[in-house]
Amino acid sequence: MADQGESTRRVGLFGRPLGRWVVTVLFVLVAVYAAAWGTEKHGVAVGAVIGLSYGALVVIGWTPVLTLKRWSQEHPALDLLPFSFLAFSGLALFTPLSLLLCLALAISGYIVLYGVGWLVRRYRARDLG
């Protein structure tokens, strides 16, 4: 039987749980496939945007939760930045829209979501203070 202070979780490489490694590897495989598909469909620029988007999500997934929470409180405007890249990528890959229209829709979505987030933070601050 394990001691009180000893963890009973299965631990993989570098002290991370094995399940997290499996999910990361699968996510990277999906990212590489999506980037290759984007490159084939729309060119190197779109493939690079998709690859960077998924790469950033992998990095975010490996960042400690408390660090993400602190960063989110210090930089609320950047919280939704991954949404823009993913919205652009999804629109570019799965719709016949032009790349310029995909970009405009992704930026518009970011602005709308940022505005909603700003209003929510404003009302919460008013209710608490």
C-alpha positions as CSV (number, residue, x, y, z in Angstrom):
1,M,0.0,0.0,0.0
2,A,1.3,3.5,-0.8
3,D,2.2,6.0,1.9
4,Q,0.1,9.1,2.4
5,G,2.5,11.4,0.6
6,E,3.2,9.0,-2.3
7,S,1.2,9.4,-5.5
8,T,-0.5,6.3,-6.9
9,R,-1.0,7.7,-10.4
10,R,0.8,6.1,-13.3
11,V,3.6,8.4,-14.2
12,G,5.1,8.6,-17.7
13,L,8.1,10.4,-19.1
14,F,9.5,13.4,-17.2
15,G,7.0,13.0,-14.3
16,R,3.9,13.7,-16.4
17,P,0.9,11.3,-16.4
18,L,1.0,8.8,-19.2
19,G,-2.5,9.8,-20.4
20,R,-1.3,13.3,-21.0
21,W,1.5,12.1,-23.2
22,V,-0.9,10.0,-25.3
23,V,-3.3,12.9,-25.8
24,T,-0.4,15.2,-26.7
25,V,0.9,12.8,-29.3
26,L,-2.6,12.3,-30.8
27,F,-3.1,16.1,-30.9
28,V,0.3,16.6,-32.6
29,L,-0.6,14.0,-35.2
30,V,-3.9,15.8,-35.9
31,A,-2.1,19.1,-36.1
32,V,0.4,17.8,-38.6
33,Y,-2.4,16.3,-40.7
34,A,-4.4,19.5,-40.6
35,A,-1.4,21.6,-41.5
36,A,-0.6,19.4,-44.4
37,W,-4.2,19.5,-45.6
38,G,-4.3,23.3,-45.3
39,T,-1.0,23.5,-47.2
40,E,-2.4,21.3,-49.9
41,K,-5.7,23.1,-50.1
42,H,-4.6,26.8,-49.8
43,G,-0.8,27.0,-49.8
44,V,2.1,27.3,-47.4
45,A,0.8,30.4,-45.5
46,V,-2.4,28.7,-44.4
47,G,-0.6,25.5,-43.5
48,A,1.8,27.5,-41.4
49,V,-1.0,29.3,-39.6
50,I,-2.7,26.0,-38.8
51,G,0.5,24.5,-37.6
52,L,1.3,27.4,-35.4
53,S,-2.3,27.4,-34.0
54,Y,-2.1,23.8,-33.0
55,G,1.4,24.1,-31.7
56,A,0.3,27.0,-29.5
57,L,-2.5,24.8,-28.2
58,V,0.0,22.0,-27.3
59,V,2.1,24.5,-25.4
60,I,-0.9,25.9,-23.6
61,G,-1.9,22.3,-22.7
62,W,1.4,21.7,-21.0
63,T,1.5,25.0,-19.1
64,P,0.6,24.8,-15.4
65,V,-3.0,25.8,-14.6
66,L,-2.0,28.5,-12.1
67,T,0.4,30.1,-14.6
68,L,-2.4,30.2,-17.2
69,K,-4.8,31.7,-14.7
70,R,-2.4,34.4,-13.7
71,W,-1.6,35.2,-17.3
72,S,-5.3,35.3,-18.2
73,Q,-5.9,37.9,-15.4
74,E,-3.0,40.0,-16.5
75,H,-3.8,39.9,-20.2
76,P,-7.6,39.5,-20.8
77,A,-7.4,40.7,-24.4
78,L,-5.2,37.8,-25.4
79,D,-7.4,35.1,-23.8
80,L,-9.4,34.7,-27.0
81,L,-6.4,34.9,-29.4
82,P,-6.4,31.1,-30.1
83,F,-10.1,31.4,-31.1
84,S,-9.1,33.7,-34.1
85,F,-6.5,31.2,-35.4
86,L,-8.8,28.2,-35.0
87,A,-11.8,30.1,-36.5
88,F,-9.7,31.1,-39.5
89,S,-8.3,27.6,-39.9
90,G,-11.7,26.0,-39.7
91,L,-13.3,28.4,-42.1
92,A,-10.4,28.0,-44.6
93,L,-10.4,24.2,-44.5
94,F,-14.1,23.4,-44.3
95,T,-15.8,26.1,-46.4
96,P,-15.4,27.4,-49.9
97,L,-15.0,31.0,-48.7
98,S,-12.1,33.1,-49.9
99,L,-9.2,33.4,-47.5
100,L,-9.8,37.2,-47.1
101,L,-13.4,36.5,-46.0
102,C,-12.2,33.8,-43.6
103,L,-9.8,36.3,-42.1
104,A,-12.5,38.9,-41.8
105,L,-14.9,36.5,-40.1
106,A,-12.3,35.3,-37.7
107,I,-11.4,38.9,-36.7
108,S,-15.0,39.8,-36.4
109,G,-15.7,36.8,-34.1
110,Y,-12.7,37.8,-31.9
111,I,-14.0,41.4,-31.6
112,V,-17.5,40.2,-30.7
113,L,-16.3,37.6,-28.1
114,Y,-13.9,40.2,-26.6
115,G,-16.7,42.7,-26.3
116,V,-18.9,40.1,-24.5
117,G,-16.0,39.2,-22.2
118,W,-15.4,42.9,-21.5
119,L,-19.1,43.4,-20.6
120,V,-19.1,40.3,-18.3
121,R,-16.0,41.5,-16.5
122,R,-17.5,45.0,-16.1
123,Y,-20.7,43.7,-14.6
124,R,-18.9,41.3,-12.3
125,A,-16.7,44.1,-11.1
126,R,-19.7,46.3,-10.5
127,D,-21.5,43.6,-8.6
128,L,-18.5,42.8,-6.4
129,G,-17.4,46.3,-5.8
